[in-house]
């Protein structure tokens, strides 16, 4: 066996292959120490084989042990070794022993979707740990799990989870069909997979929701959605989703009813502001100044007097600055991050206004846009809104207020047209419709 | 490629429909008050004056700065067009909420010449029209000390935004246009008097369709405002002997107007007023509460009737009795002619009902 394996791996130096002899029997052993838990190998194989050796007991252990599997096909050996198995040959039979080295021993902390009073644990980069987290929260025999492997090279394990009784069958079929049709080389993050199965790569809005919160996955499963867990990724993909799911934070369910509603309302307001405010500024400044009250009109007029460029150039300058700032603070190491914020926020904002490059109202507009964009709980959705803002700015530059209203209308039309795995994206009365359908069945 | 073209073409075509051209807010010159006067020159009868706002980023009391541009022109539209060559930025009427017509203008101008204001797209229909005394230009030249924003003092004077004076009548453009063309109702305009560094707006002019009008005194203006709008911020005064006066502040007010048909129609007006006494000689109310109410009712009814008769005799109809008559009796052309013929003899019957709630707050 050893020669066969060695030749397949091209004499890899990190492969350990050993022939052991305790005087009574011979054992051939090969494994990747980097991928295996050496303590487990010692406890399960080396100890029984060496100083507590009993041929009968050892044979029985190999045959009945849960973690020992008989693997006679030489074709599968490299695959098993790469997954972190130990291959051992004893009395001309080959067994594999699963001794994967686990990096994660505990659930992670929520980082992207922080919550005040909800659970603080998040998914980890280990699929088994994630399964544990989901099973813990969704403790029902109806929970179906299907294992799959995707990626020609990465061979990433993928787990499809759904509630057998509640799941929407058409969506599930659609998902399976799409998963079968894709042939990616590497799958390193769930976002990547989401893009492959999303079908519409140029869609303006995400049609799958990625979350790092097990409680959200459990909630969505209970509502008949499907979750896809990807090994090595902290995020689960859930589908099909609606527009409103993206604006929902888990805290809304944990806070008192009215508080939650009011905060959701503010969130929608923030979304609309962050999308349209720069465009409204252009439209009101350059096309319809009578839109403001007279006091505001005069103070904008006064503060814009020193600005040399038309309003849309001013907006582009400020928006570029704020986008650069956001991007920088994400990419920079944490120690330098706060410097970027200070430099950008304090110095650029104040100085740009005093230098007469932008008006003081524009500074307020920019900060409202930036802050209200962070109100959106889902990051991929907030990316969409960030991008849409530029569509509005462009339209407002050419068509003014009329353009903004028409674009807003077009976006609603687009949202109505969008489907997430067969389900309408902007379904307002989804639950009522489903109830009706079930009654008529 | 074809698809791209199909998307781009409508967008390019849309460039034509963007409406008013792109002009930044700081490239526009805001007109805050417009004045129109009559000149002696028959070739250029209109003198158009615009009060333009000079804006600044800092706002302090009394910091408002304005500039006045004046031109004589054969028509208002021509004058405004010509004035554009006097200034460095595009004239913008979007925030011009006060239009002052010179007193001299009222005598000759017909509604048609005034239609400029209602036709222009950037003049808002909620702008206020008033009569300037002695002329519009001198009203424009007043710059009150308390003014923070250019033109703001006049903006605040009208409507209920700033002061709520019982003497100030507010006539909006949409209302003026309606009343200028509707039969059976006549427009009424407030009079702005320029006095030193402030404005005094306590009188009103009732116009008939030809323009000539009737000037109401401040007292009559207040009565008119009381009986037409539900403005509660008014007072009813009963002069007693020995120079003592009883003043009732109105807190609730309701007026009903009905017209009885007959050979000579009778206009019935019911005014219900309730409020508290703000000023009265001591012990008066306790002695004869109802008697006092009755005396005040009689006095108020008399005052209102006098006002109505005065208005009737001048041949104007700001209350819209004619319109009311037509609406009540399916008015056709014939009915209106009849109404016009009997209007000078119309009888008025005013009933007022005053309820004194008390002598005010007890401390």
Boltz contact constraints between the chains, C-beta under 6 A:
constraints:
  - contact:
      token1: [A, 285]
      token2: [B, 25]
      max_distance: 6.0
  - contact:
      token1: [A, 286]
      token2: [B, 22]
      max_distance: 6.0
  - contact:
      token1: [A, 286]
      token2: [B, 24]
      max_distance: 6.0
  - contact:
      token1: [A, 289]
      token2: [B, 25]
      max_distance: 6.0
  - contact:
      token1: [A, 289]
      token2: [B, 94]
      max_distance: 6.0
  - contact:
      token1: [A, 290]
      token2: [B, 94]
      max_distance: 6.0
  - contact:
      token1: [A, 294]
      token2: [B, 95]
      max_distance: 6.0
  - contact:
      token1: [A, 295]
      token2: [B, 149]
      max_distance: 6.0
  - contact:
      token1: [A, 297]
      token2: [B, 95]
      max_distance: 6.0
  - contact:
      token1: [A, 298]
      token2: [B, 55]
      max_distance: 6.0
  - contact:
      token1: [A, 298]
      token2: [B, 149]
      max_distance: 6.0
  - contact:
      token1: [A, 300]
      token2: [B, 25]
      max_distance: 6.0
  - contact:
      token1: [A, 301]
      token2: [B, 25]
      max_distance: 6.0
  - contact:
      token1: [A, 301]
      token2: [B, 26]
      max_distance: 6.0
  - contact:
      token1: [A, 301]
      token2: [B, 55]
      max_distance: 6.0
  - contact:
      token1: [A, 302]
      token2: [B, 55]
      max_distance: 6.0
  - contact:
      token1: [A, 302]
      token2: [B, 56]
      max_distance: 6.0
  - contact:
      token1: [A, 302]
      token2: [B, 57]
      max_distance: 6.0
  - contact:
      token1: [A, 303]
      token2: [B, 57]
      max_distance: 6.0
  - contact:
      token1: [A, 304]
      token2: [B, 25]
      max_distance: 6.0
  - contact:
      token1: [A, 304]
      token2: [B, 26]
      max_distance: 6.0
  - contact:
      token1: [A, 305]
      token2: [B, 26]
      max_distance: 6.0
  - contact:
      token1: [A, 310]
      token2: [B, 24]
      max_distance: 6.0
  - contact:
      token1: [A, 311]
      token2: [B, 24]
      max_distance: 6.0
  - contact:
      token1: [A, 399]
      token2: [B, 18]
      max_distance: 6.0
  - contact:
      token1: [A, 400]
      token2: [B, 18]
      max_distance: 6.0
